[in-house]
Amino acid sequence: MRQFFTVLILFSVTTSFAQTSKQTDSISLCFNTYKVPAGCAAPSEYQLECDDYKMIWLYVTEDMLQTMPAQFVDQVTEGMKKVKKETITCYLLDKEVQGCKLSYKRDNETAYQLIAYGVVNGQPVIVQLGLTNDPKTNEDIPEFPRQIIRLTK
């Protein structure tokens, strides 16, 4: 539990610092580098903000990967109303991983999140993808994040 809060604090500090620094033109995920898509912003190398989605990823240790995803989901859903949580299997960079799909009310609309976690390219990672539409199929995930996270192969 202490590790979770340490990582959360470090991530918060990094995110806060990143918001005051210059935007980056590329992002890196599990040793893969991507150019920031047109119309999107990358406040840091570990997050992407676009009109219809947002992505954030956290690198953790394999030990932390055992308990941190559940704590992360609990933290994300804290204070949300009418949250539906569905456990899913999905793919991060073509590697089958565990995850969950969240739907919840936000500003009188329904918002969605895919949270996927596992060891990809030797790197334990948690990826959070926030969407404005319900990701029922891969085609419901915007083109750029679909290169990274998919529901089926």
C-alpha positions in Angstrom: 0.0 0.0 0.0 2.9 2.3 0.8 4.4 1.7 -2.6 1.2 2.7 -4.3 1.0 6.0 -2.5 4.7 6.7 -3.2 4.1 6.0 -6.9 1.0 8.1 -6.9 2.7 11.0 -5.2 5.7 10.8 -7.7 3.2 10.6 -10.6 1.4 13.7 -9.3 4.6 15.6 -8.9 5.7 14.6 -12.3 2.4 15.5 -13.9 2.3 18.9 -12.1 5.8 19.7 -13.2 5.1 18.5 -16.7 2.1 20.9 -16.9 4.5 23.9 -16.3 7.1 22.7 -18.8 7.2 22.7 -22.5 5.0 20.2 -24.4 6.8 17.3 -26.0 6.4 16.2 -29.6 6.9 12.5 -28.9 5.8 9.9 -26.3 7.4 6.7 -25.2 5.5 3.5 -24.1 7.3 0.3 -23.2 10.4 1.2 -25.2 8.4 2.3 -28.3 8.4 5.9 -29.3 5.5 7.6 -31.1 5.1 11.0 -32.6 2.3 13.0 -30.9 -0.8 12.8 -33.2 -2.0 16.0 -34.8 -4.6 17.7 -32.7 -3.2 16.2 -29.5 -1.0 17.5 -26.7 1.6 15.6 -24.7 2.1 17.4 -21.4 4.7 14.8 -20.6 6.3 11.8 -22.2 3.8 9.6 -20.2 0.5 11.2 -21.2 -1.5 12.2 -24.2 -4.5 14.5 -24.3 -6.7 14.7 -27.3 -10.3 15.9 -28.0 -11.9 12.5 -27.7 -9.5 10.6 -25.5 -6.8 10.9 -22.9 -4.0 8.4 -22.1 -1.7 8.1 -19.1 0.7 5.3 -18.3 2.6 4.4 -15.2 5.7 2.2 -15.0 5.8 0.0 -11.9 7.7 -2.9 -10.5 6.5 -6.5 -11.0 5.7 -6.7 -7.3 3.6 -3.6 -7.4 1.7 -5.0 -10.4 0.2 -7.6 -8.1 -1.8 -5.2 -6.0 -1.5 -1.7 -7.5 -4.0 -2.1 -10.4 -6.9 -2.8 -8.0 -5.8 0.1 -5.9 -5.5 2.3 -8.9 -9.0 1.4 -10.1 -10.4 2.1 -6.6 -8.6 5.5 -6.6 -9.9 6.4 -10.0 -13.5 5.5 -9.1 -13.5 7.1 -5.7 -16.3 9.7 -5.6 -17.8 8.7 -9.0 -21.5 8.0 -9.2 -23.1 5.1 -10.9 -19.8 3.3 -11.8 -20.0 0.1 -13.7 -16.8 -2.0 -13.6 -16.2 -4.9 -16.0 -13.1 -7.1 -15.9 -11.6 -7.7 -19.3 -8.7 -9.2 -21.1 -7.2 -6.9 -23.6 -4.0 -6.3 -25.5 -1.2 -3.7 -24.9 1.2 -3.6 -27.9 -0.1 -7.1 -28.9 0.6 -8.6 -25.5 -2.4 -10.1 -23.8 -2.9 -8.4 -20.4 -5.6 -8.0 -17.8 -7.7 -4.9 -17.4 -11.1 -3.4 -16.6 -13.6 -1.2 -18.4 -15.3 1.5 -16.4 -18.4 3.5 -17.3 -19.6 6.3 -15.1 -21.7 9.5 -15.1 -19.8 12.8 -15.6 -21.5 16.1 -16.3 -24.8 14.3 -17.2 -23.0 12.2 -19.7 -21.5 8.8 -19.6 -17.7 8.6 -19.7 -15.6 5.4 -20.2 -12.1 4.2 -19.2 -10.1 1.2 -20.1 -7.4 0.4 -17.6 -4.9 -2.3 -18.7 -1.9 -3.7 -16.9 0.8 -6.2 -17.4 4.4 -6.8 -18.4 5.0 -5.5 -21.9 8.4 -5.6 -23.6 9.8 -6.5 -20.2 8.3 -3.4 -18.6 5.5 -3.7 -16.0 3.0 -0.9 -16.9 -0.5 0.4 -16.1 -2.3 2.2 -19.0 -5.4 4.3 -18.5 -7.4 5.3 -21.6 -10.3 7.7 -21.0 -12.9 7.9 -23.8 -16.1 9.8 -24.6 -17.7 6.8 -26.3 -18.3 3.2 -25.2 -15.4 1.0 -26.4 -17.4 -2.1 -27.3 -15.1 -3.1 -30.2 -11.6 -2.1 -31.4 -13.2 0.3 -34.0 -14.7 2.3 -31.0 -11.1 3.1 -29.9 -9.6 6.1 -31.8 -6.9 5.2 -34.3 -3.8 6.3 -32.4 -4.6 4.6 -29.1 -5.7 1.5 -31.0 -2.0 1.0 -31.9 -1.3 0.6 -28.2 -4.5 -0.9 -26.6 -7.0 -3.2 -28.2 -9.9 -5.3 -26.9 -9.2 -8.2 -29.3 -6.4 -9.2 -31.7 
